[in-house]
C-alpha cells in the first residue's frame, strides 16, 4: 500500500478468493485491515455457506436482486435491491444468491483483520 491516493479502472481489478457461484475481484486490500472490491453473480445463483471471520462486510447493490440467508438453520433472510446497502457482521455464517430474473453485481468493502472468506458445511444449527 502506498502513501498516496490511488485509482483503479474496473479492468485493473484482480480475481479474489471466494465461494463457488460468485466472481470476486479486488481493488484494494490490506490483510489486517480491509478488503474492497466488486462481485458478480449469475442469475439464480446460490453461494455456499461461509463467513468472513473477523471482517464486517458492507455492500451496495449495483444490479440484480440479491438475498442473504443466515441465522439458525439458515431460516432468516434479507432481500437487497439495486441502490440499497447491506451489512453482514463479522463471523455471521451466511450464503447469498441472486433471483432467477437476472445476474447480480455489488461493490463490497470488508473491515477487520485476517482471511476474508471461510467456507463452512452449512448454516448455524437450529
Residue, then its C-alpha position, 0 to 999 in steps of 0.5 A: x500500500x502506498x502513501x498516496x491516493x490511488x485509482x483503479x479502472x474496473x479492468x485493473x481489478x484482480x480475481x479474489x478468493x471466494x465461494x463457488x457461484x460468485x466472481x470476486x475481484x479486488x481493488x484494494x486490500x490490506x490483510x489486517x485491515x480491509x478488503x474492497x472490491x466488486x462481485x458478480x453473480x449469475x442469475x439464480x445463483x446460490x453461494x455456499x455457506x461461509x463467513x468472513x471471520x473477523x471482517x464486517x462486510x458492507x455492500x451496495x447493490x449495483x444490479x440484480x436482486x440479491x438475498x442473504x440467508x443466515x441465522x439458525x438453520x439458515x431460516x432468516x433472510x434479507x432481500x437487497x435491491x439495486x441502490x440499497x446497502x447491506x451489512x453482514x457482521x463479522x463471523x455471521x455464517x451466511x450464503x447469498x444468491x441472486x433471483x432467477x430474473x437476472x445476474x447480480x453485481x455489488x461493490x463490497x468493502x470488508x473491515x477487520x483483520x485476517x482471511x476474508x472468506x471461510x467456507x463452512x458445511x452449512x448454516x448455524x444449527x437450529 
